[in-house]
Amino acid sequence: MMSESTPDLAFPGTQPGEPAARAMQIALVDDDRNILTTVSIALQSEGFATRLYSDGETALKALLDNPPDLAVFDIKMPKMDGMELLRRLREHSPLPVIFLTSKDDESDEEAGLELGADDYIAKPFSLRLLIARIRAILRRADPVPGGEGQIGPPEAAQACLTRGRLFMDPARHHVTWDDLPVCLTVTEFLILEALAVRPGVIKSRNQLMDAAYPDDVFVDDRTVDSHIKRMRRKFRMVDPEFGAIDTLYGAGYSFTDG
């Protein structure tokens, strides 16, 4: 078992100063040393830098004091489990997070999404799939040309979007409602943007999944529903009367401008 008092463990391949550009940093939080070692080596072979934590308490402080580009949390851990870690992290940070869930526990998946996870993968998982999901989320999190950690081809900078009381700035990942900030995860931002671009137009769950998961990553219907539910809750924290995201049962969702 990895010492729980050790906040960061460096594996071969993360020597400082080797590449000219900063390697994207991935934090791995799991009490299983074998998983930490295996995933870390696989990520480093793909050009990522890794930061490893064996318990949630140690990880929380490090993630807030020195945020990585993305974190991967196991759910079942001692001291502080992944759910509590994500809940407390979301009080201060929209850091992209992928959950590792139990194979047959759908309640873990739903609860994680409602707490603000960007994605989840069930154990046992494919390293190739995990790396694909990480790359997909990092692309969505940093679409600006020349952005630090840009992965993939440059894309045109996106203009700010104003729809009634809603304001969205994709370049800064900034959202306000009635000039009050609303903290959205990367996935929530992309779903809302897909709806707000064309107010009143119904977007099916498949269309919203394509907007939020553009890399042919399979997700099911309840993933979008969970993100929508959490978005509504966030907006109602700044406006208890918020009702701009409409549900048309059996068809999908739409944004009501106003």
N, C-alpha and C positions, 0 to 999 in steps of 0.2 A: 504494500500500500504506500502510495506517495505521501510524504509528510504534509499534513494539512497546514503547517506553519510556513511552508515554502510558497511564496506568491508567484514566482516565475521560474520556470525551468527551461533552459535553452538546450535544444538538441542540435546535432551537427547540421550545418547549412544556414545558421542564422548569425554568422559572424558579422559584426557591425562594419560598415564602410565598404563592403564588397561591391554592390551595384551602385551605379550613379544615381538611379532613381530609387525612391523609397519603396520597399516591398510592402504590399498590402498586409496589414497585420490581422491575424485571426486569433481570437481568444477561444480556447477550448476549456470547458468546465465539466469535469467528470471525476468521480471518485475511483474509476477503474483505470489503473495505470496502463493496462494493455491497450485500451481504447485510446487514451491520450497519446501513447507512443506511436501506435499504428497510424492514427489520423494525422498526427504532427508530421511524421516522415512523409506521408503521401502529399500533404499540403506543401511542405518544403520542396519536394521534387517538382512541384508545379510553380515554384517561384514565390510562394507566400512565406511570410515570417509568422511564427507561432508563439503564443504566450499561453502557458498551461497552468491551470488551477485545479486543485483536487477537492475544494469545498466552496460552497456558495458565499460564506461570510468573507473569506479572503478575496474571492473574485469580485464581489460587489465594490469594495473599496478601490481596488485596482482599476476596474472598469470605469468608475466615476472620476478617479484622479487622473488617469491616463487612458482615454478611450481608444480601443482598437478600431478597425474598419468594420468588423463584424464579429459576432460571438456565436458559439455553438454550445448550448446547455443540455446536459442530461437532466431529466426530471427528478429521478430518485437518487438523492444524495444526503449524507448526514449533515447535521447542524442546520443547514438551510437548503431546502430542496430547490429545484429549478423553477417551480411555480412562484415561490416566495422571492427568489432572486429576481425573476422577471418583474414581478409586481413592484418591488422596491426600486429596481432600475428604471422602470417606466415613470416613476414619480419625478425623475430628473433628466432622463435621456431617451431620445428616439433611436438609439443604436440598433442597427439591424440584428435580429436574433433568429437563429434556427434552433428548434427544439428536437432533441432525440427522445422519442416516446416509446412506450412498451408496444410490442407488436400488435396485441389484440385489445388495447385499451383506448377506445374511441373517445372516452371522456377526457383523457389526457390531451388529445389533439384539440378537442373543442375548447377546453379550458385554457390551453396555451394560446390559441388564436384570440380568444376573448380578452386575455390579459395583454395582448399586443405583440405576440410572436409574428414574425414575417413568414415563417414556413415551418414545417415539421417533417421529420423523417422517422419512420418506424424501425426499431431494431428487430432483427439484425439488418444492417443496411449495407449498401454497396458504396465503397469509397468513391467510385466513379460518379455515382449519383450525387453524393454529398458535395463533391467538388463542383459538379455542374450547377447545383443549386446555389452554392456560394458565389460562383461567377455570375450567375443570373442576377442575384440580389445586388452584388456590387456594381454591375452595369446599371441597374435601375437606380442605385443610390448616387451615382456619379456620372450623369449623362453629359456634363459640360465639357466641351473640347479643352484639352490641356489641363483638365482637372487632375489633381494628385491621385494617382492610382487608377487612371483611366484604363479600362480594359476593353479591347475591341476597337472598331473603327470610330473616328470622331463623328459626332452628330452635331447638327445645327443647334445653337442655343435656343431654348424655348422662351417665348414671350410670356409675360405675366398674364394671368387670366382673371378678369373681374366679372362676376355674375351676381348682380344685386348686392347683397351684403357679404358675399363670399369673395375673397381675394386669395389667389394662389400664385406663388413665385417659384417655378420649377428649379431655377438655377440655385436658389438658396434653400429650397425645401421648406418654404415658409407659407403658412396658411393663417388667415384671420377671418373672423366672422364678426361683423359690426366693429371692426378695428381691434378686436380682442384675439390674441393668439390662440390657435388650436394646435396641439402637438400631435402630429400624425406619424405613423411609421411609413417606411418607403412603400409598402404594399397598399396601405390605406390611401396614401397620397395618389398613387397611380389609379386606383379604383375611382376615387372622387374626381380626379381630373378627367377620366374617361366619361363620367356622367355629366360633368359640368361643361364640357366642350360644346355639347348640343343639348341645351335645356329642353325638357319636355319629351325628348326622344327616349324610348324604352330600350335599354341595353340588356340583353339576355345574360345569364350567368356565364355562358361560354364566352361572350364578347368581353365581359369584365375580367374573366380569367386570362384571356389572351392579352389584355392590356397590362395586367399585373404580373403575369408569368409568360413573357414573350418568347421563351426559349424552349418551347415544346415540352415543358415540364407538366406532368399530369397532376392535377388537383381535382378534388370533387366539389360538388355543389355547396356542401356545408361550409367549405373554406371561405367562399365569397360571403355567404350569409353571416358567418361569424365576424368577418371584417366589417361588414355593413353595420351589424349590431353594435360593435365597439365604436365605430365612427359616430353613430348617432349619439351614443352615450357621451362621447367627448364634446360634441357640439352642444349638447344639452347642459353641460357643465357651465358654459358661458351664456347660453340662451335656453332656459327651460322650455320655451315654446318652439324650439327648432323642429321643423318638419319638412325640410327641403328635399330630403331623399325619400321618394315615394316607392312603395312596393306594389307591383301588379302581379298578383299571385298566378303562378304558372307561366309568366312571361319574363319577369325580370325587375329591373329597377330604373328609375329616372330621377333627374334633378329638376326641381321646380325653381325657376329663377324668381327671386323676389325677396 
